[in-house]
Amino acid sequence: MTTRQAAVLTGLVRSTAIRHGRAALAPAPPMVPRPVLDPVYKLTVPERLRILEVLTSPRFVDLAPLQVYAQLLDEGVYRPESGGGSGMPWVLRR
């Protein structure tokens, strides 16, 4: 049976049938698992604990993480581990 006849019988477009036929004959490339790397900006355990300590302190317990970050910046306290404030909500979610 020709490809054209098979395409008509199956309802597939001929070019699709040819492409699928070639793909079935081609050997699949071997799958090599890539190592999972930790991001360079990942917080260490002591950094996460320090952020959690600040966020759960009586002074900041009722504030949103970005409000805490803004207040600390106003006071001249910069915590590099907080990642510009974006690390604080992440620590709370964990």
NORTAKA-V40295 format. One record per backbone hydrogen bond with DSSP energy under -0.5 kcal/mol. CO is the residue of the C=O (numbers start at 1). NH is the residue of the N-H. If there is no record, write none. Layout:
co: [CO & CO]
nh: [NH & NH]
This chain:
co: [2 & 3 & 4 & 5 & 6 & 7 & 7 & 13 & 14 & 15 & 16 & 17 & 18 & 19 & 20 & 21 & 22 & 30 & 31 & 35 & 39 & 44 & 45 & 46 & 47 & 48 & 49 & 50 & 51 & 52 & 54 & 57 & 57 & 60 & 64 & 64 & 65 & 66 & 67 & 68 & 69 & 70 & 71 & 72 & 73 & 76 & 77 & 78 & 79 & 80 & 82 & 82 & 83 & 85 & 85 & 86 & 87 & 88 & 89 & 90]
nh: [6 & 7 & 8 & 9 & 10 & 11 & 12 & 17 & 18 & 19 & 20 & 21 & 22 & 23 & 24 & 25 & 26 & 32 & 33 & 37 & 42 & 48 & 49 & 50 & 51 & 52 & 53 & 54 & 55 & 56 & 57 & 60 & 61 & 63 & 67 & 68 & 69 & 70 & 71 & 72 & 73 & 74 & 75 & 77 & 76 & 78 & 79 & 80 & 82 & 83 & 87 & 88 & 86 & 88 & 89 & 90 & 91 & 92 & 93 & 94]
